[in-house]
Amino acid sequence: MKKFFQMGKRFLLFIAVNLLVMITLTIVFQIVLHFFPQLGGRRGTEGWLGYLAVFSLIMGFGGAFISLALSRVMAKWMMGVHVIDPQTSDSEQRELVRMVHGYAQRAGLPAMPEVGIYESPDVNAFATGPSKSRSLVAVSTGLLHRMNRTETEGVIAHEVAHIANGDMVTMTLVQGVINAFVIFLSRVLAFLAAQALAGNRSSDDDRPSMGQAFLEFALVIAFEILFTLLGAIVVAWFSRKREFRADAGGMLLAGKAQMVGALQALQRIYDPQLASEGASSGLQALKISGKSGGLMALFATHPPLEERIAHLESLGR
């Protein structure tokens, strides 16, 4: 479990926050619907499914966009990111800000991203934020110490390309669709399972018994957790596709040599043979790379480095 957590800290953080938001909204609305069932239509009927579909869309996208809105703050808190003052007297930090802002201007971003740095021996970098105008690019001290300027430029260009491509919003929309399906299916299956386990109750009162309501609520939470994990596989697949596009965007911003050089540097730093010993877990934590093979490949948010390099090599200048 520890290794799995390390392999995708930010991805797991987004999923966890998203799930917690959905569960919190579930508790609130479940209480409301228990006392005011007319707000959700008559349960078990076609009209109820219509209300549930609308409810699922609102809840699903609401949870995803709340997670997106909190992404920059949560990333700073979790990783201990120190936002650099563009007027800092530290020459290394000032050069990092200049590099990020230079690529941001070249990419046509409407506002300059915040630039941050955090203490870590791992070679990592990430971009996050709710919009192109409110974004953050952060790098680890390990990256600054172990990569040369050309390689660093490739990494920074890749992260800026993520912002320019609107990947944060795109992935949030994907997550919103997944959430809507999760909420809808969880409630339909929980209702049917609760009916089967507790027995149908004929009554003019549309409210279920307290015991049945508790059983159904517990099943809803269980199904939401299960389907959210399954949905994470779909989200990770979309994320891998976006990585190829960010590599191509980074190539346009910084040049092919810089992008290929950055990925090759990661291969040199993190020997694939050491992956089984956990040496590459830090590399994958902030989604610079991906590991192929096994069940965890389904949850990998980045393609393997060799595939990314081959993709770049197949592109023109």
C-alpha positions as protocol buffer text, in pm:
chain_id: "A"
residue {
  index: 1
  type: MET
  ca { x: 0 y: 0 z: 0 }
}
residue {
  index: 2
  type: LYS
  ca { x: 284 y: 239 z: 83 }
}
residue {
  index: 3
  type: LYS
  ca { x: 447 y: 183 z: -255 }
}
residue {
  index: 4
  type: PHE
  ca { x: 113 y: 226 z: -434 }
}
residue {
  index: 5
  type: PHE
  ca { x: 60 y: 556 z: -252 }
}
residue {
  index: 6
  type: GLN
  ca { x: 406 y: 679 z: -342 }
}
residue {
  index: 7
  type: MET
  ca { x: 353 y: 591 z: -710 }
}
residue {
  index: 8
  type: GLY
  ca { x: 72 y: 840 z: -751 }
}
residue {
  index: 9
  type: LYS
  ca { x: 49 y: 1089 z: -466 }
}
residue {
  index: 10
  type: ARG
  ca { x: -120 y: 1369 z: -656 }
}
residue {
  index: 11
  type: PHE
  ca { x: -343 y: 1135 z: -854 }
}
residue {
  index: 12
  type: LEU
  ca { x: -453 y: 960 z: -536 }
}
residue {
  index: 13
  type: LEU
  ca { x: -497 y: 1296 z: -365 }
}
residue {
  index: 14
  type: PHE
  ca { x: -730 y: 1415 z: -642 }
}
residue {
  index: 15
  type: ILE
  ca { x: -929 y: 1090 z: -631 }
}
residue {
  index: 16
  type: ALA
  ca { x: -944 y: 1097 z: -249 }
}
residue {
  index: 17
  type: VAL
  ca { x: -1060 y: 1459 z: -230 }
}
residue {
  index: 18
  type: ASN
  ca { x: -1310 y: 1394 z: -506 }
}
residue {
  index: 19
  type: LEU
  ca { x: -1445 y: 1086 z: -325 }
}
residue {
  index: 20
  type: LEU
  ca { x: -1465 y: 1267 z: 10 }
}
residue {
  index: 21
  type: VAL
  ca { x: -1659 y: 1552 z: -151 }
}
residue {
  index: 22
  type: MET
  ca { x: -1902 y: 1306 z: -310 }
}
residue {
  index: 23
  type: ILE
  ca { x: -1950 y: 1114 z: 17 }
}
residue {
  index: 24
  type: THR
  ca { x: -2010 y: 1439 z: 208 }
}
residue {
  index: 25
  type: LEU
  ca { x: -2268 y: 1552 z: -47 }
}
residue {
  index: 26
  type: THR
  ca { x: -2418 y: 1202 z: -39 }
}
residue {
  index: 27
  type: ILE
  ca { x: -2471 y: 1220 z: 338 }
}
residue {
  index: 28
  type: VAL
  ca { x: -2634 y: 1563 z: 316 }
}
residue {
  index: 29
  type: PHE
  ca { x: -2866 y: 1479 z: 28 }
}
residue {
  index: 30
  type: GLN
  ca { x: -2946 y: 1133 z: 166 }
}
residue {
  index: 31
  type: ILE
  ca { x: -3072 y: 1295 z: 485 }
}
residue {
  index: 32
  type: VAL
  ca { x: -3273 y: 1551 z: 289 }
}
residue {
  index: 33
  type: LEU
  ca { x: -3428 y: 1287 z: 61 }
}
residue {
  index: 34
  type: HIS
  ca { x: -3517 y: 1068 z: 358 }
}
residue {
  index: 35
  type: PHE
  ca { x: -3734 y: 1340 z: 510 }
}
residue {
  index: 36
  type: PHE
  ca { x: -3847 y: 1491 z: 179 }
}
residue {
  index: 37
  type: PRO
  ca { x: -3874 y: 1198 z: -65 }
}
residue {
  index: 38
  type: GLN
  ca { x: -4084 y: 1405 z: -306 }
}
residue {
  index: 39
  type: LEU
  ca { x: -3768 y: 1595 z: -399 }
}
residue {
  index: 40
  type: GLY
  ca { x: -3632 y: 1281 z: -560 }
}
residue {
  index: 41
  type: GLY
  ca { x: -3944 y: 1148 z: -725 }
}
residue {
  index: 42
  type: ARG
  ca { x: -4117 y: 826 z: -621 }
}
residue {
  index: 43
  type: ARG
  ca { x: -3849 y: 567 z: -558 }
}
residue {
  index: 44
  type: GLY
  ca { x: -3831 y: 270 z: -790 }
}
residue {
  index: 45
  type: THR
  ca { x: -4022 y: 439 z: -1072 }
}
residue {
  index: 46
  type: GLU
  ca { x: -3916 y: 579 z: -1408 }
}
residue {
  index: 47
  type: GLY
  ca { x: -3962 y: 931 z: -1274 }
}
residue {
  index: 48
  type: TRP
  ca { x: -3727 y: 853 z: -989 }
}
residue {
  index: 49
  type: LEU
  ca { x: -3457 y: 750 z: -1235 }
}
residue {
  index: 50
  type: GLY
  ca { x: -3495 y: 1083 z: -1413 }
}
residue {
  index: 51
  type: TYR
  ca { x: -3450 y: 1276 z: -1091 }
}
residue {
  index: 52
  type: LEU
  ca { x: -3156 y: 1052 z: -1002 }
}
residue {
  index: 53
  type: ALA
  ca { x: -2988 y: 1116 z: -1338 }
}
residue {
  index: 54
  type: VAL
  ca { x: -3004 y: 1494 z: -1288 }
}
residue {
  index: 55
  type: PHE
  ca { x: -2893 y: 1457 z: -927 }
}
residue {
  index: 56
  type: SER
  ca { x: -2596 y: 1242 z: -1038 }
}
residue {
  index: 57
  type: LEU
  ca { x: -2481 y: 1496 z: -1297 }
}
residue {
  index: 58
  type: ILE
  ca { x: -2495 y: 1783 z: -1047 }
}
residue {
  index: 59
  type: MET
  ca { x: -2321 y: 1585 z: -775 }
}
residue {
  index: 60
  type: GLY
  ca { x: -2066 y: 1428 z: -1008 }
}
residue {
  index: 61
  type: PHE
  ca { x: -1946 y: 1746 z: -1171 }
}
residue {
  index: 62
  type: GLY
  ca { x: -1978 y: 1936 z: -845 }
}
residue {
  index: 63
  type: GLY
  ca { x: -1739 y: 1701 z: -670 }
}
residue {
  index: 64
  type: ALA
  ca { x: -1490 y: 1709 z: -958 }
}
residue {
  index: 65
  type: PHE
  ca { x: -1486 y: 2088 z: -985 }
}
residue {
  index: 66
  type: ILE
  ca { x: -1455 y: 2134 z: -608 }
}
residue {
  index: 67
  type: SER
  ca { x: -1151 y: 1904 z: -624 }
}
residue {
  index: 68
  type: LEU
  ca { x: -1014 y: 2111 z: -912 }
}
residue {
  index: 69
  type: ALA
  ca { x: -1069 y: 2437 z: -724 }
}
residue {
  index: 70
  type: LEU
  ca { x: -874 y: 2298 z: -428 }
}
residue {
  index: 71
  type: SER
  ca { x: -598 y: 2138 z: -637 }
}
residue {
  index: 72
  type: ARG
  ca { x: -345 y: 2421 z: -615 }
}
residue {
  index: 73
  type: VAL
  ca { x: -394 y: 2473 z: -242 }
}
residue {
  index: 74
  type: MET
  ca { x: -384 y: 2100 z: -169 }
}
residue {
  index: 75
  type: ALA
  ca { x: -69 y: 2050 z: -376 }
}
residue {
  index: 76
  type: LYS
  ca { x: 109 y: 2328 z: -188 }
}
residue {
  index: 77
  type: TRP
  ca { x: 0 y: 2186 z: 146 }
}
residue {
  index: 78
  type: MET
  ca { x: 79 y: 1824 z: 70 }
}
residue {
  index: 79
  type: MET
  ca { x: 417 y: 1880 z: -94 }
}
residue {
  index: 80
  type: GLY
  ca { x: 528 y: 2177 z: 116 }
}
residue {
  index: 81
  type: VAL
  ca { x: 570 y: 2396 z: -193 }
}
residue {
  index: 82
  type: HIS
  ca { x: 735 y: 2733 z: -138 }
}
residue {
  index: 83
  type: VAL
  ca { x: 608 y: 2984 z: -395 }
}
residue {
  index: 84
  type: ILE
  ca { x: 898 y: 3186 z: -530 }
}
residue {
  index: 85
  type: ASP
  ca { x: 881 y: 3565 z: -535 }
}
residue {
  index: 86
  type: PRO
  ca { x: 968 y: 3670 z: -893 }
}
residue {
  index: 87
  type: GLN
  ca { x: 1185 y: 3944 z: -740 }
}
residue {
  index: 88
  type: THR
  ca { x: 1383 y: 3702 z: -524 }
}
residue {
  index: 89
  type: SER
  ca { x: 1755 y: 3765 z: -480 }
}
residue {
  index: 90
  type: ASP
  ca { x: 1831 y: 3393 z: -519 }
}
residue {
  index: 91
  type: SER
  ca { x: 1977 y: 3361 z: -868 }
}
residue {
  index: 92
  type: GLU
  ca { x: 1881 y: 2994 z: -912 }
}
residue {
  index: 93
  type: GLN
  ca { x: 1521 y: 3054 z: -813 }
}
residue {
  index: 94
  type: ARG
  ca { x: 1500 y: 3371 z: -1020 }
}
residue {
  index: 95
  type: GLU
  ca { x: 1624 y: 3178 z: -1324 }
}
residue {
  index: 96
  type: LEU
  ca { x: 1360 y: 2910 z: -1264 }
}
residue {
  index: 97
  type: VAL
  ca { x: 1086 y: 3175 z: -1256 }
}
residue {
  index: 98
  type: ARG
  ca { x: 1225 y: 3331 z: -1573 }
}
residue {
  index: 99
  type: MET
  ca { x: 1224 y: 2993 z: -1747 }
}
residue {
  index: 100
  type: VAL
  ca { x: 864 y: 2910 z: -1650 }
}
residue {
  index: 101
  type: HIS
  ca { x: 736 y: 3255 z: -1740 }
}
residue {
  index: 102
  type: GLY
  ca { x: 926 y: 3253 z: -2068 }
}
residue {
  index: 103
  type: TYR
  ca { x: 759 y: 2930 z: -2179 }
}
residue {
  index: 104
  type: ALA
  ca { x: 424 y: 3053 z: -2045 }
}
residue {
  index: 105
  type: GLN
  ca { x: 450 y: 3363 z: -2264 }
}
residue {
  index: 106
  type: ARG
  ca { x: 551 y: 3152 z: -2562 }
}
residue {
  index: 107
  type: ALA
  ca { x: 250 y: 2926 z: -2500 }
}
residue {
  index: 108
  type: GLY
  ca { x: 19 y: 3230 z: -2484 }
}
residue {
  index: 109
  type: LEU
  ca { x: -105 y: 3177 z: -2129 }
}
residue {
  index: 110
  type: PRO
  ca { x: -334 y: 3460 z: -2010 }
}
residue {
  index: 111
  type: ALA
  ca { x: -148 y: 3489 z: -1679 }
}
residue {
  index: 112
  type: MET
  ca { x: 188 y: 3378 z: -1551 }
}
residue {
  index: 113
  type: PRO
  ca { x: 180 y: 3063 z: -1337 }
}
residue {
  index: 114
  type: GLU
  ca { x: 299 y: 3065 z: -980 }
}
residue {
  index: 115
  type: VAL
  ca { x: 639 y: 2902 z: -960 }
}
residue {
  index: 116
  type: GLY
  ca { x: 724 y: 2689 z: -660 }
}
residue {
  index: 117
  type: ILE
  ca { x: 998 y: 2471 z: -525 }
}
residue {
  index: 118
  type: TYR
  ca { x: 986 y: 2200 z: -262 }
}
residue {
  index: 119
  type: GLU
  ca { x: 1246 y: 1997 z: -76 }
}
residue {
  index: 120
  type: SER
  ca { x: 1280 y: 1644 z: -209 }
}
residue {
  index: 121
  type: PRO
  ca { x: 1571 y: 1434 z: -336 }
}
residue {
  index: 122
  type: ASP
  ca { x: 1342 y: 1290 z: -604 }
}
residue {
  index: 123
  type: VAL
  ca { x: 1353 y: 1428 z: -960 }
}
residue {
  index: 124
  type: ASN
  ca { x: 998 y: 1558 z: -992 }
}
residue {
  index: 125
  type: ALA
  ca { x: 789 y: 1841 z: -1130 }
}
residue {
  index: 126
  type: PHE
  ca { x: 418 y: 1905 z: -1169 }
}
residue {
  index: 127
  type: ALA
  ca { x: 164 y: 2158 z: -1290 }
}
residue {
  index: 128
  type: THR
  ca { x: -174 y: 2209 z: -1130 }
}
residue {
  index: 129
  type: GLY
  ca { x: -445 y: 2470 z: -1076 }
}
residue {
  index: 130
  type: PRO
  ca { x: -809 y: 2534 z: -1162 }
}
residue {
  index: 131
  type: SER
  ca { x: -745 y: 2730 z: -1484 }
}
residue {
  index: 132
  type: LYS
  ca { x: -483 y: 2869 z: -1721 }
}
residue {
  index: 133
  type: SER
  ca { x: -499 y: 3195 z: -1527 }
}
residue {
  index: 134
  type: ARG
  ca { x: -457 y: 3034 z: -1184 }
}
residue {
  index: 135
  type: SER
  ca { x: -191 y: 2769 z: -1224 }
}
residue {
  index: 136
  type: LEU
  ca { x: 118 y: 2648 z: -1043 }
}
residue {
  index: 137
  type: VAL
  ca { x: 438 y: 2489 z: -1171 }
}
residue {
  index: 138
  type: ALA
  ca { x: 650 y: 2331 z: -898 }
}
residue {
  index: 139
  type: VAL
  ca { x: 981 y: 2147 z: -913 }
}
residue {
  index: 140
  type: SER
  ca { x: 1177 y: 1951 z: -657 }
}
residue {
  index: 141
  type: THR
  ca { x: 1520 y: 2046 z: -533 }
}
residue {
  index: 142
  type: GLY
  ca { x: 1629 y: 1702 z: -656 }
}
residue {
  index: 143
  type: LEU
  ca { x: 1544 y: 1797 z: -1012 }
}
residue {
  index: 144
  type: LEU
  ca { x: 1738 y: 2122 z: -993 }
}
residue {
  index: 145
  type: HIS
  ca { x: 2042 y: 1946 z: -851 }
}
residue {
  index: 146
  type: ARG
  ca { x: 2046 y: 1644 z: -1083 }
}
residue {
  index: 147
  type: MET
  ca { x: 1940 y: 1783 z: -1419 }
}
residue {
  index: 148
  type: ASN
  ca { x: 2130 y: 2025 z: -1636 }
}
residue {
  index: 149
  type: ARG
  ca { x: 1972 y: 2334 z: -1787 }
}
residue {
  index: 150
  type: THR
  ca { x: 1872 y: 2171 z: -2117 }
}
residue {
  index: 151
  type: GLU
  ca { x: 1703 y: 1881 z: -1940 }
}
residue {
  index: 152
  type: THR
  ca { x: 1529 y: 2114 z: -1695 }
}
residue {
  index: 153
  type: GLU
  ca { x: 1395 y: 2318 z: -1986 }
}
residue {
  index: 154
  type: GLY
  ca { x: 1237 y: 2006 z: -2131 }
}
residue {
  index: 155
  type: VAL
  ca { x: 1062 y: 1926 z: -1803 }
}
residue {
  index: 156
  type: ILE
  ca { x: 939 y: 2282 z: -1754 }
}
residue {
  index: 157
  type: ALA
  ca { x: 815 y: 2305 z: -2113 }
}
residue {
  index: 158
  type: HIS
  ca { x: 622 y: 1981 z: -2064 }
}
residue {
  index: 159
  type: GLU
  ca { x: 451 y: 2116 z: -1751 }
}
residue {
  index: 160
  type: VAL
  ca { x: 366 y: 2448 z: -1916 }
}
residue {
  index: 161
  type: ALA
  ca { x: 222 y: 2253 z: -2211 }
}
residue {
  index: 162
  type: HIS
  ca { x: -13 y: 2080 z: -1965 }
}
residue {
  index: 163
  type: ILE
  ca { x: -145 y: 2420 z: -1861 }
}
residue {
  index: 164
  type: ALA
  ca { x: -167 y: 2550 z: -2218 }
}
residue {
  index: 165
  type: ASN
  ca { x: -356 y: 2236 z: -2325 }
}
residue {
  index: 166
  type: GLY
  ca { x: -608 y: 2286 z: -2045 }
}
residue {
  index: 167
  type: ASP
  ca { x: -536 y: 1938 z: -1913 }
}
residue {
  index: 168
  type: MET
  ca { x: -650 y: 2017 z: -1559 }
}
residue {
  index: 169
  type: VAL
  ca { x: -998 y: 2116 z: -1679 }
}
residue {
  index: 170
  type: THR
  ca { x: -1011 y: 1836 z: -1936 }
}
residue {
  index: 171
  type: MET
  ca { x: -931 y: 1573 z: -1676 }
}
residue {
  index: 172
  type: THR
  ca { x: -1185 y: 1732 z: -1441 }
}
residue {
  index: 173
  type: LEU
  ca { x: -1456 y: 1698 z: -1706 }
}
residue {
  index: 174
  type: VAL
  ca { x: -1360 y: 1333 z: -1755 }
}
residue {
  index: 175
  type: GLN
  ca { x: -1371 y: 1283 z: -1379 }
}
residue {
  index: 176
  type: GLY
  ca { x: -1711 y: 1454 z: -1367 }
}
residue {
  index: 177
  type: VAL
  ca { x: -1856 y: 1210 z: -1620 }
}
residue {
  index: 178
  type: ILE
  ca { x: -1711 y: 917 z: -1426 }
}
residue {
  index: 179
  type: ASN
  ca { x: -1852 y: 1059 z: -1103 }
}
residue {
  index: 180
  type: ALA
  ca { x: -2199 y: 1090 z: -1255 }
}
residue {
  index: 181
  type: PHE
  ca { x: -2196 y: 724 z: -1357 }
}
residue {
  index: 182
  type: VAL
  ca { x: -2059 y: 625 z: -1015 }
}
residue {
  index: 183
  type: ILE
  ca { x: -2334 y: 810 z: -830 }
}
residue {
  index: 184
  type: PHE
  ca { x: -2613 y: 689 z: -1058 }
}
residue {
  index: 185
  type: LEU
  ca { x: -2512 y: 322 z: -1062 }
}
residue {
  index: 186
  type: SER
  ca { x: -2433 y: 320 z: -690 }
}
residue {
  index: 187
  type: ARG
  ca { x: -2781 y: 437 z: -597 }
}
residue {
  index: 188
  type: VAL
  ca { x: -2965 y: 214 z: -841 }
}
residue {
  index: 189
  type: LEU
  ca { x: -2775 y: -95 z: -730 }
}
residue {
  index: 190
  type: ALA
  ca { x: -2800 y: 1 z: -361 }
}
residue {
  index: 191
  type: PHE
  ca { x: -3177 y: 49 z: -395 }
}
residue {
  index: 192
  type: LEU
  ca { x: -3224 y: -286 z: -568 }
}
residue {
  index: 193
  type: ALA
  ca { x: -2995 y: -466 z: -323 }
}
residue {
  index: 194
  type: ALA
  ca { x: -3165 y: -309 z: -21 }
}
residue {
  index: 195
  type: GLN
  ca { x: -3506 y: -407 z: -158 }
}
residue {
  index: 196
  type: ALA
  ca { x: -3390 y: -764 z: -211 }
}
residue {
  index: 197
  type: LEU
  ca { x: -3227 y: -794 z: 131 }
}
residue {
  index: 198
  type: ALA
  ca { x: -3492 y: -612 z: 335 }
}
residue {
  index: 199
  type: GLY
  ca { x: -3794 y: -718 z: 128 }
}
residue {
  index: 200
  type: ASN
  ca { x: -4036 y: -490 z: -60 }
}
residue {
  index: 201
  type: ARG
  ca { x: -4264 y: -293 z: 164 }
}
residue {
  index: 202
  type: SER
  ca { x: -4605 y: -192 z: 39 }
}
residue {
  index: 203
  type: SER
  ca { x: -4704 y: 139 z: 187 }
}
residue {
  index: 204
  type: ASP
  ca { x: -4835 y: 474 z: 83 }
}
residue {
  index: 205
  type: ASP
  ca { x: -4543 y: 620 z: 274 }
}
residue {
  index: 206
  type: ASP
  ca { x: -4260 y: 666 z: 23 }
}
residue {
  index: 207
  type: ARG
  ca { x: -3997 y: 668 z: 294 }
}
residue {
  index: 208
  type: PRO
  ca { x: -3814 y: 343 z: 365 }
}
residue {
  index: 209
  type: SER
  ca { x: -3785 y: 208 z: 718 }
}
residue {
  index: 210
  type: MET
  ca { x: -3492 y: 329 z: 927 }
}
residue {
  index: 211
  type: GLY
  ca { x: -3320 y: -8 z: 897 }
}
residue {
  index: 212
  type: GLN
  ca { x: -3366 y: -22 z: 522 }
}
residue {
  index: 213
  type: ALA
  ca { x: -3252 y: 338 z: 486 }
}
residue {
  index: 214
  type: PHE
  ca { x: -2933 y: 265 z: 681 }
}
residue {
  index: 215
  type: LEU
  ca { x: -2867 y: -50 z: 477 }
}
residue {
  index: 216
  type: GLU
  ca { x: -2917 y: 135 z: 152 }
}
residue {
  index: 217
  type: PHE
  ca { x: -2695 y: 421 z: 265 }
}
residue {
  index: 218
  type: ALA
  ca { x: -2415 y: 179 z: 359 }
}
residue {
  index: 219
  type: LEU
  ca { x: -2446 y: 9 z: 21 }
}
residue {
  index: 220
  type: VAL
  ca { x: -2433 y: 344 z: -159 }
}
residue {
  index: 221
  type: ILE
  ca { x: -2105 y: 431 z: 12 }
}
residue {
  index: 222
  type: ALA
  ca { x: -1958 y: 87 z: -60 }
}
residue {
  index: 223
  type: PHE
  ca { x: -2058 y: 100 z: -427 }
}
residue {
  index: 224
  type: GLU
  ca { x: -1924 y: 456 z: -459 }
}
residue {
  index: 225
  type: ILE
  ca { x: -1583 y: 351 z: -328 }
}
residue {
  index: 226
  type: LEU
  ca { x: -1574 y: 45 z: -556 }
}
residue {
  index: 227
  type: PHE
  ca { x: -1687 y: 227 z: -870 }
}
residue {
  index: 228
  type: THR
  ca { x: -1459 y: 525 z: -797 }
}
residue {
  index: 229
  type: LEU
  ca { x: -1159 y: 292 z: -796 }
}
residue {
  index: 230
  type: LEU
  ca { x: -1275 y: 133 z: -1121 }
}
residue {
  index: 231
  type: GLY
  ca { x: -1336 y: 478 z: -1267 }
}
residue {
  index: 232
  type: ALA
  ca { x: -981 y: 574 z: -1173 }
}
residue {
  index: 233
  type: ILE
  ca { x: -862 y: 324 z: -1435 }
}
residue {
  index: 234
  type: VAL
  ca { x: -1053 y: 516 z: -1703 }
}
residue {
  index: 235
  type: VAL
  ca { x: -922 y: 850 z: -1576 }
}
residue {
  index: 236
  type: ALA
  ca { x: -565 y: 715 z: -1577 }
}
residue {
  index: 237
  type: TRP
  ca { x: -607 y: 599 z: -1938 }
}
residue {
  index: 238
  type: PHE
  ca { x: -713 y: 949 z: -2044 }
}
residue {
  index: 239
  type: SER
  ca { x: -421 y: 1092 z: -1847 }
}
residue {
  index: 240
  type: ARG
  ca { x: -172 y: 877 z: -2035 }
}
residue {
  index: 241
  type: LYS
  ca { x: -311 y: 1005 z: -2364 }
}
residue {
  index: 242
  type: ARG
  ca { x: -274 y: 1365 z: -2245 }
}
residue {
  index: 243
  type: GLU
  ca { x: 90 y: 1300 z: -2153 }
}
residue {
  index: 244
  type: PHE
  ca { x: 179 y: 1226 z: -2513 }
}
residue {
  index: 245
  type: ARG
  ca { x: 17 y: 1553 z: -2613 }
}
residue {
  index: 246
  type: ALA
  ca { x: 204 y: 1744 z: -2340 }
}
residue {
  index: 247
  type: ASP
  ca { x: 531 y: 1594 z: -2462 }
}
residue {
  index: 248
  type: ALA
  ca { x: 451 y: 1716 z: -2813 }
}
residue {
  index: 249
  type: GLY
  ca { x: 359 y: 2058 z: -2677 }
}
residue {
  index: 250
  type: GLY
  ca { x: 679 y: 2073 z: -2476 }
}
residue {
  index: 251
  type: MET
  ca { x: 873 y: 1988 z: -2790 }
}
residue {
  index: 252
  type: LEU
  ca { x: 715 y: 2285 z: -2970 }
}
residue {
  index: 253
  type: LEU
  ca { x: 799 y: 2517 z: -2681 }
}
residue {
  index: 254
  type: ALA
  ca { x: 1152 y: 2405 z: -2594 }
}
residue {
  index: 255
  type: GLY
  ca { x: 1263 y: 2193 z: -2887 }
}
residue {
  index: 256
  type: LYS
  ca { x: 1283 y: 1824 z: -2961 }
}
residue {
  index: 257
  type: ALA
  ca { x: 1634 y: 1784 z: -2821 }
}
residue {
  index: 258
  type: GLN
  ca { x: 1530 y: 1932 z: -2486 }
}
residue {
  index: 259
  type: MET
  ca { x: 1224 y: 1710 z: -2450 }
}
residue {
  index: 260
  type: VAL
  ca { x: 1397 y: 1389 z: -2555 }
}
residue {
  index: 261
  type: GLY
  ca { x: 1696 y: 1483 z: -2341 }
}
residue {
  index: 262
  type: ALA
  ca { x: 1476 y: 1533 z: -2035 }
}
residue {
  index: 263
  type: LEU
  ca { x: 1314 y: 1191 z: -2075 }
}
residue {
  index: 264
  type: GLN
  ca { x: 1648 y: 1022 z: -2141 }
}
residue {
  index: 265
  type: ALA
  ca { x: 1789 y: 1187 z: -1829 }
}
residue {
  index: 266
  type: LEU
  ca { x: 1507 y: 1034 z: -1628 }
}
residue {
  index: 267
  type: GLN
  ca { x: 1596 y: 696 z: -1770 }
}
residue {
  index: 268
  type: ARG
  ca { x: 1957 y: 741 z: -1665 }
}
residue {
  index: 269
  type: ILE
  ca { x: 1865 y: 859 z: -1318 }
}
residue {
  index: 270
  type: TYR
  ca { x: 1610 y: 587 z: -1255 }
}
residue {
  index: 271
  type: ASP
  ca { x: 1734 y: 257 z: -1397 }
}
residue {
  index: 272
  type: PRO
  ca { x: 1426 y: 45 z: -1483 }
}
residue {
  index: 273
  type: GLN
  ca { x: 1595 y: -255 z: -1319 }
}
residue {
  index: 274
  type: LEU
  ca { x: 1573 y: -77 z: -986 }
}
residue {
  index: 275
  type: ALA
  ca { x: 1196 y: -34 z: -1010 }
}
residue {
  index: 276
  type: SER
  ca { x: 1129 y: -369 z: -846 }
}
residue {
  index: 277
  type: GLU
  ca { x: 1330 y: -249 z: -547 }
}
residue {
  index: 278
  type: GLY
  ca { x: 1120 y: 68 z: -515 }
}
residue {
  index: 279
  type: ALA
  ca { x: 1392 y: 308 z: -629 }
}
residue {
  index: 280
  type: SER
  ca { x: 1170 y: 465 z: -894 }
}
residue {
  index: 281
  type: SER
  ca { x: 868 y: 525 z: -673 }
}
residue {
  index: 282
  type: GLY
  ca { x: 961 y: 889 z: -620 }
}
residue {
  index: 283
  type: LEU
  ca { x: 989 y: 944 z: -994 }
}
residue {
  index: 284
  type: GLN
  ca { x: 634 y: 825 z: -1051 }
}
residue {
  index: 285
  type: ALA
  ca { x: 493 y: 1009 z: -752 }
}
residue {
  index: 286
  type: LEU
  ca { x: 440 y: 1332 z: -939 }
}
residue {
  index: 287
  type: LYS
  ca { x: 366 y: 1171 z: -1273 }
}
residue {
  index: 288
  type: ILE
  ca { x: 685 y: 1232 z: -1467 }
}
residue {
  index: 289
  type: SER
  ca { x: 697 y: 868 z: -1564 }
}
residue {
  index: 290
  type: GLY
  ca { x: 494 y: 552 z: -1579 }
}
residue {
  index: 291
  type: LYS
  ca { x: 565 y: 188 z: -1514 }
}
residue {
  index: 292
  type: SER
  ca { x: 451 y: -79 z: -1756 }
}
residue {
  index: 293
  type: GLY
  ca { x: 328 y: -425 z: -1668 }
}
residue {
  index: 294
  type: GLY
  ca { x: 113 y: -568 z: -1394 }
}
residue {
  index: 295
  type: LEU
  ca { x: -213 y: -454 z: -1243 }
}
residue {
  index: 296
  type: MET
  ca { x: -69 y: -118 z: -1140 }
}
residue {
  index: 297
  type: ALA
  ca { x: -17 y: -31 z: -1507 }
}
residue {
  index: 298
  type: LEU
  ca { x: -395 y: 26 z: -1524 }
}
residue {
  index: 299
  type: PHE
  ca { x: -361 y: 303 z: -1266 }
}
residue {
  index: 300
  type: ALA
  ca { x: -46 y: 457 z: -1418 }
}
residue {
  index: 301
  type: THR
  ca { x: -111 y: 818 z: -1511 }
}
residue {
  index: 302
  type: HIS
  ca { x: 195 y: 835 z: -1737 }
}
residue {
  index: 303
  type: PRO
  ca { x: 308 y: 604 z: -2017 }
}
residue {
  index: 304
  type: PRO
  ca { x: 647 y: 429 z: -1981 }
}
residue {
  index: 305
  type: LEU
  ca { x: 942 y: 653 z: -2062 }
}
residue {
  index: 306
  type: GLU
  ca { x: 1052 y: 440 z: -2356 }
}
residue {
  index: 307
  type: GLU
  ca { x: 710 y: 483 z: -2520 }
}
residue {
  index: 308
  type: ARG
  ca { x: 719 y: 858 z: -2469 }
}
residue {
  index: 309
  type: ILE
  ca { x: 1067 y: 887 z: -2619 }
}
residue {
  index: 310
  type: ALA
  ca { x: 968 y: 672 z: -2916 }
}
residue {
  index: 311
  type: HIS
  ca { x: 662 y: 892 z: -2971 }
}
residue {
  index: 312
  type: LEU
  ca { x: 873 y: 1209 z: -2971 }
}
residue {
  index: 313
  type: GLU
  ca { x: 1126 y: 1054 z: -3205 }
}
residue {
  index: 314
  type: SER
  ca { x: 847 y: 976 z: -3450 }
}
residue {
  index: 315
  type: LEU
  ca { x: 741 y: 1341 z: -3465 }
}
residue {
  index: 316
  type: GLY
  ca { x: 891 y: 1606 z: -3688 }
}
residue {
  index: 317
  type: ARG
  ca { x: 1110 y: 1888 z: -3562 }
}
